[in-house]
Amino acid sequence: MAVMAKKGKKEVPALSTSSLPDIIFMLLFFFMAATTMRETEPMVTVSMPEAHEITELDKKNLVNIWMGKPLNAAKGEDALKIQLNDQTGDVEDIQNFIAASAVTKKMDVGAMVVNLRVDEGATVGKLTAVKQELRKADALNISYAAKATN
């Protein structure tokens, strides 16, 4: 009996790419569902202080107020600005902002949590003025945002 020798090299079959579009669309839908869009555009820069114990807040009843240096500040300008949603304002505008936020979120001001994102270089006087305006608006639930440290 003669042994038949195979002539030529074995070729590797082509890789099937028919499932590649399915995988790409699954990844696309995953990232579309998992990504949250920013609700407000930042107009001030805030370098938050550090804290050892922080907790996540429920976003449904949360209202953010930012206090920091303006993004388009002139060189040497150290004045702090207050950002209320998509506009900068003064301390006197906080009462109207809280009332408008309560109407927008359809909730009582007492159930609302005001999250203050304050720059670590902010003065106590400006922060006290903001807290006094929040007290006048009956927004008594206040939390402070911070960076987590180990």
MDTraj code that builds the backbone (N, CA, C; nanometers):
import mdtraj as md
import numpy as np

residues = "MET ALA VAL MET ALA LYS LYS GLY LYS LYS GLU VAL PRO ALA LEU SER THR SER SER LEU PRO ASP ILE ILE PHE MET LEU LEU PHE PHE PHE MET ALA ALA THR THR MET ARG GLU THR GLU PRO MET VAL THR VAL SER MET PRO GLU ALA HIS GLU ILE THR GLU LEU ASP LYS LYS ASN LEU VAL ASN ILE TRP MET GLY LYS PRO LEU ASN ALA ALA LYS GLY GLU ASP ALA LEU LYS ILE GLN LEU ASN ASP GLN THR GLY ASP VAL GLU ASP ILE GLN ASN PHE ILE ALA ALA SER ALA VAL THR LYS LYS MET ASP VAL GLY ALA MET VAL VAL ASN LEU ARG VAL ASP GLU GLY ALA THR VAL GLY LYS LEU THR ALA VAL LYS GLN GLU LEU ARG LYS ALA ASP ALA LEU ASN ILE SER TYR ALA ALA LYS ALA THR ASN".split()
xyz = np.array([
    [0.0815, -0.1163, 0.0000],
    [0.0000, 0.0000, 0.0000],
    [0.0866, 0.1235, 0.0000],
    [0.0463, 0.2089, -0.0791],
    [0.1220, 0.3323, -0.0920],
    [0.0543, 0.4410, -0.0099],
    [0.1358, 0.5199, 0.0519],
    [0.0846, 0.6325, 0.1316],
    [0.0774, 0.7524, 0.0400],
    [-0.0359, 0.8154, 0.0430],
    [-0.0551, 0.9317, -0.0428],
    [-0.0064, 1.0566, 0.0305],
    [0.0832, 1.1256, -0.0234],
    [0.1348, 1.2487, 0.0363],
    [0.0501, 1.3663, -0.0135],
    [0.0163, 1.4536, 0.0800],
    [-0.0624, 1.5709, 0.0423],
    [0.0312, 1.6770, -0.0105],
    [-0.0075, 1.7321, -0.1186],
    [0.0752, 1.8336, -0.1803],
    [0.0216, 1.9716, -0.1431],
    [0.1098, 2.0678, -0.1216],
    [0.0723, 2.2052, -0.0909],
    [0.0556, 2.2287, 0.0579],
    [0.0468, 2.3527, 0.0947],
    [0.0312, 2.3900, 0.2355],
    [-0.1164, 2.3967, 0.2711],
    [-0.1445, 2.3717, 0.4012],
    [-0.2822, 2.3871, 0.4484],
    [-0.3122, 2.5349, 0.4645],
    [-0.4265, 2.5775, 0.4227],
    [-0.4668, 2.7164, 0.4373],
    [-0.5623, 2.7294, 0.5549],
    [-0.5478, 2.8377, 0.6282],
    [-0.6373, 2.8670, 0.7394],
    [-0.7640, 2.9269, 0.6809],
    [-0.8810, 2.8777, 0.7227],
    [-1.0051, 2.9337, 0.6668],
    [-1.0224, 3.0804, 0.7070],
    [-1.0922, 3.1546, 0.6271],
    [-1.1135, 3.2975, 0.6504],
    [-1.1953, 3.3187, 0.7778],
    [-1.1670, 3.4273, 0.8475],
    [-1.2379, 3.4618, 0.9708],
    [-1.3748, 3.5188, 0.9354],
    [-1.4752, 3.4665, 0.9978],
    [-1.6108, 3.5117, 0.9692],
    [-1.6373, 3.6440, 1.0422],
    [-1.6751, 3.7448, 0.9676],
    [-1.7040, 3.8754, 1.0256],
    [-1.8536, 3.9059, 1.0230],
    [-1.9350, 3.8064, 1.0097],
    [-2.0791, 3.8309, 1.0000],
    [-2.1391, 3.8771, 1.1319],
    [-2.0791, 3.8429, 1.2469],
    [-2.1346, 3.8858, 1.3753],
    [-2.0736, 4.0170, 1.4235],
    [-1.9771, 4.0707, 1.3521],
    [-1.9120, 4.1945, 1.3933],
    [-2.0095, 4.3130, 1.4019],
    [-2.0981, 4.3378, 1.3078],
    [-2.1933, 4.4490, 1.3228],
    [-2.2844, 4.4333, 1.4445],
    [-2.3232, 4.3111, 1.4763],
    [-2.4066, 4.2891, 1.5955],
    [-2.3326, 4.3307, 1.7222],
    [-2.2065, 4.2938, 1.7318],
    [-2.1265, 4.3285, 1.8496],
    [-2.1098, 4.4800, 1.8597],
    [-2.0852, 4.5461, 1.7481],
    [-2.0669, 4.6917, 1.7488],
    [-2.1953, 4.7617, 1.7915],
    [-2.3094, 4.7175, 1.7409],
    [-2.4353, 4.7809, 1.7796],
    [-2.4703, 4.7544, 1.9255],
    [-2.4365, 4.6368, 1.9768],
    [-2.4600, 4.6106, 2.1190],
    [-2.3757, 4.7049, 2.2061],
    [-2.2502, 4.7257, 2.1688],
    [-2.1654, 4.8192, 2.2434],
    [-2.2189, 4.9616, 2.2332],
    [-2.2622, 4.9997, 2.1150],
    [-2.3172, 5.1338, 2.0962],
    [-2.4401, 5.1560, 2.1835],
    [-2.5325, 5.0608, 2.1848],
    [-2.6532, 5.0749, 2.2671],
    [-2.6193, 5.0738, 2.4158],
    [-2.5209, 4.9943, 2.4552],
    [-2.4816, 4.9931, 2.5958],
    [-2.4309, 5.1299, 2.6394],
    [-2.3415, 5.1902, 2.5613],
    [-2.2878, 5.3197, 2.5997],
    [-2.3924, 5.4303, 2.5901],
    [-2.4866, 5.4177, 2.4989],
    [-2.5942, 5.5168, 2.4915],
    [-2.6833, 5.5084, 2.6149],
    [-2.7079, 5.3886, 2.6662],
    [-2.7940, 5.3711, 2.7827],
    [-2.7211, 5.4042, 2.9121],
    [-2.5917, 5.3800, 2.9186],
    [-2.5174, 5.3970, 3.0435],
    [-2.4654, 5.5396, 3.0631],
    [-2.4580, 5.6170, 2.9583],
    [-2.4017, 5.7513, 2.9666],
    [-2.5104, 5.8514, 3.0040],
    [-2.4775, 5.9417, 3.0947],
    [-2.5696, 6.0497, 3.1285],
    [-2.5131, 6.1802, 3.0748],
    [-2.6005, 6.2596, 3.0230],
    [-2.5582, 6.3878, 2.9693],
    [-2.5560, 6.4912, 3.0815],
    [-2.4649, 6.5843, 3.0708],
    [-2.4550, 6.6910, 3.1694],
    [-2.5746, 6.7845, 3.1536],
    [-2.6406, 6.8136, 3.2655],
    [-2.7613, 6.8960, 3.2595],
    [-2.7288, 7.0439, 3.2437],
    [-2.6247, 7.0900, 3.3088],
    [-2.5880, 7.2309, 3.3003],
    [-2.4433, 7.2433, 3.2573],
    [-2.4156, 7.3481, 3.1851],
    [-2.2810, 7.3748, 3.1383],
    [-2.2077, 7.4558, 3.2455],
    [-2.0879, 7.4131, 3.2862],
    [-2.0183, 7.4870, 3.3920],
    [-1.9716, 7.6245, 3.3443],
    [-1.9941, 7.7244, 3.4280],
    [-1.9503, 7.8603, 3.4002],
    [-1.8477, 7.9079, 3.5020],
    [-1.8297, 7.8300, 3.6071],
    [-1.7313, 7.8622, 3.7104],
    [-1.6450, 7.7391, 3.7347],
    [-1.5222, 7.7626, 3.7783],
    [-1.4347, 7.6517, 3.8154],
    [-1.4382, 7.6353, 3.9660],
    [-1.4558, 7.5127, 4.0084],
    [-1.4659, 7.4837, 4.1507],
    [-1.3635, 7.3752, 4.1832],
    [-1.2681, 7.4078, 4.2695],
    [-1.1793, 7.3036, 4.3213],
    [-1.2338, 7.2660, 4.4583],
    [-1.2972, 7.1492, 4.4626],
    [-1.3692, 7.1090, 4.5833],
    [-1.2741, 7.0609, 4.6912],
    [-1.3100, 7.0825, 4.8149],
    [-1.2279, 7.0316, 4.9255],
    [-1.2378, 6.8798, 4.9344],
    [-1.1476, 6.8209, 5.0104],
    [-1.1448, 6.6755, 5.0248],
    [-1.2163, 6.6339, 5.1523],
    [-1.2776, 6.5146, 5.1478],
    [-1.3479, 6.4609, 5.2637],
    [-1.3216, 6.3113, 5.2731],
    [-1.3260, 6.2578, 5.3942],
    [-1.3002, 6.1162, 5.4149],
    [-1.4254, 6.0311, 5.3966],
    [-1.5405, 6.0801, 5.4404],
    [-1.6642, 6.0046, 5.4277],
    [-1.7642, 6.0852, 5.3471],
    [-1.8029, 6.0307, 5.2320],
    [-1.9030, 6.0969, 5.1491],
    [-2.0131, 5.9976, 5.1178],
    [-2.1314, 6.0492, 5.0865],
    [-2.2441, 5.9649, 5.0484],
    [-2.3045, 6.0188, 4.9194],
    [-2.3613, 5.9297, 4.8427],
    [-2.4278, 5.9657, 4.7176],
    [-2.5677, 6.0177, 4.7500],
    [-2.6088, 6.1259, 4.6846],
    [-2.7396, 6.1847, 4.7080],
    [-2.8358, 6.1462, 4.5958],
    [-2.9635, 6.1420, 4.6288],
    [-3.0677, 6.1152, 4.5313],
    [-3.0829, 6.2375, 4.4411],
    [-3.0718, 6.2189, 4.3099],
    [-3.0717, 6.3319, 4.2179],
    [-3.2100, 6.3886, 4.1896],
    [-3.3157, 6.3171, 4.2299],
    [-3.4501, 6.3653, 4.1987],
    [-3.4839, 6.4932, 4.2734],
    [-3.4434, 6.5020, 4.3990],
    [-3.4789, 6.6198, 4.4781],
    [-3.3577, 6.7073, 4.5058],
    [-3.2585, 6.7044, 4.4175],
    [-3.1335, 6.7767, 4.4366],
    [-3.1284, 6.9003, 4.3487],
    [-3.0851, 7.0118, 4.4077],
    [-3.0640, 7.1365, 4.3349],
    [-2.9205, 7.1801, 4.3618],
    [-2.8449, 7.2084, 4.2561],
    [-2.7041, 7.2444, 4.2700],
    [-2.6839, 7.3942, 4.2596],
    [-2.5972, 7.4458, 4.3467],
    [-2.5516, 7.5849, 4.3411],
    [-2.3996, 7.5796, 4.3438],
    [-2.3362, 7.6390, 4.2434],
    [-2.1909, 7.6417, 4.2351],
    [-2.1390, 7.7786, 4.2756],
    [-2.0304, 7.7816, 4.3512],
    [-1.9602, 7.9054, 4.3854],
    [-1.8140, 7.8866, 4.3513],
    [-1.7636, 7.9660, 4.2574],
    [-1.6242, 7.9527, 4.2177],
    [-1.5806, 8.0675, 4.1291],
    [-1.4595, 8.0551, 4.0792],
    [-1.4045, 8.1575, 3.9912],
    [-1.4642, 8.1404, 3.8518],
    [-1.4999, 8.2512, 3.7862],
    [-1.5586, 8.2395, 3.6525],
    [-1.4574, 8.1848, 3.5521],
    [-1.5068, 8.1097, 3.4523],
    [-1.4183, 8.0513, 3.3514],
    [-1.3516, 8.1574, 3.2652],
    [-1.4241, 8.2625, 3.2329],
    [-1.3706, 8.3678, 3.1466],
    [-1.3199, 8.4864, 3.2282],
    [-1.2648, 8.4586, 3.3457],
    [-1.2174, 8.5663, 3.4326],
    [-1.0926, 8.6302, 3.3738],
    [-1.0817, 8.7602, 3.3944],
    [-0.9621, 8.8313, 3.3520],
    [-0.8464, 8.7936, 3.4444],
    [-0.7265, 8.8130, 3.3960],
    [-0.6095, 8.7754, 3.4752],
    [-0.6042, 8.8595, 3.6027],
    [-0.5901, 8.7914, 3.7152],
    [-0.5833, 8.8598, 3.8435],
    [-0.7184, 8.8791, 3.9099],
    [-0.8272, 8.8432, 3.8418],
    [-0.9602, 8.8575, 3.8999],
    [-0.9872, 8.7399, 3.9933],
    [-1.0138, 8.7696, 4.1189],
    [-1.0361, 8.6651, 4.2179],
    [-1.1789, 8.6609, 4.2684],
    [-1.2681, 8.7381, 4.2099],
    [-1.4055, 8.7444, 4.2589],
    [-1.4765, 8.6117, 4.2350],
    [-1.5516, 8.5667, 4.3338],
    [-1.6287, 8.4438, 4.3212],
    [-1.7637, 8.4744, 4.2585],
    [-1.8072, 8.3868, 4.1712],
    [-1.9385, 8.3989, 4.1079],
    [-2.0251, 8.2830, 4.1543],
    [-2.1540, 8.3048, 4.1516],
    [-2.2511, 8.2016, 4.1878],
    [-2.3213, 8.1585, 4.0594],
    [-2.3204, 8.0268, 4.0337],
    [-2.3898, 7.9734, 3.9170],
    [-2.5149, 7.9030, 3.9626],
    [-2.6272, 7.9456, 3.9075],
    [-2.7578, 7.8863, 3.9344],
    [-2.8082, 7.8275, 3.8032],
    [-2.7966, 7.6972, 3.7890],
    [-2.8265, 7.6254, 3.6643],
    [-2.7421, 7.6797, 3.5498],
    [-2.8015, 7.7368, 3.4466],
    [-2.7262, 7.7802, 3.3290],
    [-2.6966, 7.9290, 3.3268],
    [-2.7002, 7.9942, 3.4403],
    [-2.6705, 8.1369, 3.4430],
    [-2.5983, 8.1727, 3.5717],
    [-2.5196, 8.2767, 3.5643],
    [-2.4553, 8.3250, 3.6855],
    [-2.5476, 8.4277, 3.7484],
    [-2.5424, 8.4367, 3.8789],
    [-2.6307, 8.5286, 3.9494],
    [-2.5648, 8.5826, 4.0740],
    [-2.6416, 8.6599, 4.1454],
    [-2.5964, 8.7173, 4.2714],
    [-2.6662, 8.6452, 4.3857],
    [-2.6298, 8.6827, 4.5057],
    [-2.6884, 8.6220, 4.6246],
    [-2.8386, 8.6507, 4.6289],
    [-2.8794, 8.7665, 4.5815],
    [-3.0210, 8.8050, 4.5858],
    [-3.1072, 8.7201, 4.4926],
    [-3.0475, 8.6537, 4.3938],
    [-3.1227, 8.5732, 4.2979],
    [-3.1549, 8.4336, 4.3494],
    [-3.1005, 8.3956, 4.4634],
    [-3.1145, 8.2581, 4.5121],
    [-3.2588, 8.2255, 4.5496],
    [-3.3307, 8.3187, 4.6127],
    [-3.4697, 8.2920, 4.6518],
    [-3.5552, 8.2617, 4.5302],
    [-3.5407, 8.3420, 4.4246],
    [-3.6187, 8.3183, 4.3025],
    [-3.5787, 8.1855, 4.2375],
    [-3.4503, 8.1519, 4.2427],
    [-3.4011, 8.0271, 4.1858],
    [-3.4602, 7.9075, 4.2595],
    [-3.4649, 7.9126, 4.3910],
    [-3.5199, 7.8021, 4.4698],
    [-3.6695, 7.7869, 4.4419],
    [-3.7406, 7.8982, 4.4348],
    [-3.8842, 7.8917, 4.4059],
    [-3.9092, 7.8343, 4.2654],
    [-3.8297, 7.8762, 4.1684],
    [-3.8454, 7.8246, 4.0320],
    [-3.8089, 7.6766, 4.0250],
    [-3.7076, 7.6348, 4.1000],
    [-3.6681, 7.4936, 4.1005],
    [-3.7762, 7.4071, 4.1640],
    [-3.8422, 7.4584, 4.2664],
    [-3.9500, 7.3835, 4.3304],
    [-4.0667, 7.3639, 4.2341],
    [-4.0963, 7.4652, 4.1553],
    [-4.2041, 7.4533, 4.0569],
    [-4.1629, 7.3568, 3.9456],
    [-4.0396, 7.3666, 3.8995],
    [-3.9916, 7.2810, 3.7912],
    [-3.9894, 7.1346, 3.8329],
    [-3.9418, 7.1068, 3.9538],
    [-3.9326, 6.9688, 4.0016],
    [-4.0630, 6.9192, 4.0640],
    [-4.1618, 7.0066, 4.0757],
    [-4.2932, 6.9730, 4.1308],
    [-4.2810, 6.9125, 4.2701],
    [-4.2115, 6.9843, 4.3575],
    [-4.1960, 6.9378, 4.4951],
    [-4.1924, 7.0565, 4.5896],
    [-4.2125, 7.0267, 4.7154],
    [-4.2094, 7.1276, 4.8196],
    [-4.0649, 7.1693, 4.8447],
    [-4.0453, 7.2954, 4.8787],
    [-3.9113, 7.3458, 4.9064],
    [-3.8498, 7.2731, 5.0263],
    [-3.9315, 7.2328, 5.1219],
    [-3.8804, 7.1614, 5.2388],
    [-3.8247, 7.0244, 5.2061],
    [-3.8716, 6.9616, 5.0986],
    [-3.8225, 6.8296, 5.0590],
    [-3.7003, 6.8387, 4.9685],
    [-3.6684, 6.9580, 4.9230],
    [-3.5581, 6.9790, 4.8310],
    [-3.4253, 6.9809, 4.9066],
    [-3.3217, 6.9212, 4.8490],
    [-3.1876, 6.9242, 4.9056],
    [-3.1020, 7.0150, 4.8177],
    [-3.0441, 7.1185, 4.8776],
    [-2.9588, 7.2118, 4.8053],
    [-2.8149, 7.1648, 4.8219],
    [-2.7502, 7.1322, 4.7113],
    [-2.6123, 7.0857, 4.7116],
    [-2.5221, 7.2027, 4.6767],
    [-2.4418, 7.2460, 4.7711],
    [-2.3498, 7.3573, 4.7488],
    [-2.2153, 7.3028, 4.7035],
    [-2.1743, 7.3426, 4.5861],
    [-2.0419, 7.3068, 4.5338],
    [-1.9577, 7.4335, 4.5431],
    [-1.8830, 7.4426, 4.6511],
    [-1.8122, 7.5655, 4.6851],
    [-1.6627, 7.5452, 4.6647],
    [-1.5989, 7.6421, 4.6011],
    [-1.4545, 7.6400, 4.5831],
    [-1.3870, 7.6477, 4.7193],
    [-1.2758, 7.5729, 4.7350],
    [-1.2111, 7.5696, 4.8655],
    [-1.1472, 7.7033, 4.9017],
    [-1.1334, 7.7944, 4.8070],
    [-1.0797, 7.9266, 4.8356],
    [-1.1876, 8.0309, 4.8618],
    [-1.3123, 7.9889, 4.8745],
    [-1.4232, 8.0825, 4.8964],
    [-1.4178, 8.1401, 5.0367],
    [-1.4661, 8.2615, 5.0499],
    [-1.4682, 8.3260, 5.1806],
    [-1.5920, 8.2822, 5.2588],
    [-1.5779, 8.2839, 5.3893],
    [-1.6884, 8.2439, 5.4759],
    [-1.8023, 8.3455, 5.4672],
    [-1.7715, 8.4721, 5.4456],
    [-1.8740, 8.5753, 5.4359],
    [-1.9691, 8.5515, 5.3200],
    [-1.9147, 8.5166, 5.2044],
    [-1.9987, 8.4911, 5.0864],
    [-2.0823, 8.3642, 5.1079],
    [-2.0221, 8.2617, 5.1675],
    [-2.0954, 8.1385, 5.1951],
    [-2.2060, 8.1621, 5.2973],
    [-2.1799, 8.2439, 5.3970],
    [-2.2819, 8.2768, 5.4973],
    [-2.3969, 8.3543, 5.4330],
    [-2.3656, 8.4440, 5.3412],
    [-2.4710, 8.5195, 5.2720],
    [-2.5593, 8.4257, 5.1899],
    [-2.4982, 8.3272, 5.1251],
    [-2.5757, 8.2293, 5.0471],
    [-2.6649, 8.1478, 5.1407],
    [-2.6112, 8.1054, 5.2532],
    [-2.6904, 8.0266, 5.3477],
    [-2.8042, 8.1087, 5.4082],
    [-2.7844, 8.2371, 5.4300],
    [-2.8922, 8.3231, 5.4801],
    [-3.0045, 8.3349, 5.3771],
    [-2.9683, 8.3469, 5.2493],
    [-3.0704, 8.3537, 5.1440],
    [-3.1458, 8.2209, 5.1324],
    [-3.0749, 8.1099, 5.1503],
    [-3.1421, 7.9805, 5.1482],
    [-3.2381, 7.9673, 5.2664],
    [-3.1991, 8.0216, 5.3794],
    [-3.2867, 8.0189, 5.4969],
    [-3.4122, 8.1020, 5.4724],
    [-3.3974, 8.2185, 5.4070],
    [-3.5137, 8.3024, 5.3749],
    [-3.6074, 8.2323, 5.2768],
    [-3.5494, 8.1478, 5.1889],
    [-3.6299, 8.0753, 5.0903],
    [-3.6856, 7.9453, 5.1472],
    [-3.6640, 7.9170, 5.2748],
    [-3.7089, 7.7953, 5.3436],
    [-3.6447, 7.6688, 5.2876],
    [-3.5281, 7.6815, 5.2270],
    [-3.4518, 7.5655, 5.1810],
    [-3.3513, 7.5316, 5.2905],
    [-3.3930, 7.4454, 5.3822],
    [-3.3117, 7.4189, 5.5009],
    [-3.2274, 7.2929, 5.4898],
    [-3.2516, 7.2091, 5.3897],
    [-3.1707, 7.0885, 5.3690],
    [-3.0529, 7.1241, 5.2790],
    [-2.9349, 7.1318, 5.3377],
    [-2.8153, 7.1732, 5.2647],
    [-2.7100, 7.0638, 5.2757],
    [-2.6448, 7.0351, 5.1647],
    [-2.5299, 6.9443, 5.1672],
    [-2.4147, 7.0121, 5.0933],
    [-2.2946, 6.9712, 5.1270],
    [-2.1751, 7.0270, 5.0653],
    [-2.1066, 6.9178, 4.9828],
    [-2.0690, 6.9495, 4.8613],
    [-2.0014, 6.8541, 4.7740],
    [-1.8521, 6.8547, 4.8061],
    [-1.7904, 6.7364, 4.7966],
    [-1.6476, 6.7232, 4.8241],
    [-1.5907, 6.6081, 4.7425],
    [-1.4579, 6.6055, 4.7284],
    [-1.3879, 6.4954, 4.6634],
    [-1.3592, 6.3888, 4.7676],
    [-1.3645, 6.2658, 4.7278],
    [-1.3354, 6.1550, 4.8193],
    [-1.1844, 6.1339, 4.8290],
    [-1.1370, 6.1082, 4.9504],
    [-0.9968, 6.0744, 4.9718],
    [-0.9895, 5.9390, 5.0403],
    [-0.8779, 5.8767, 5.0298],
    [-0.8600, 5.7460, 5.0944],
    [-0.8046, 5.7618, 5.2325],
])
top = md.Topology()
chain = top.add_chain()
for i, resn in enumerate(residues, 1):
    res = top.add_residue(resn, chain, resSeq=i)
    for name in ("N", "CA", "C"):
        top.add_atom(name, md.element.get_by_symbol(name[0]), res)
traj = md.Trajectory(xyz[None], top)
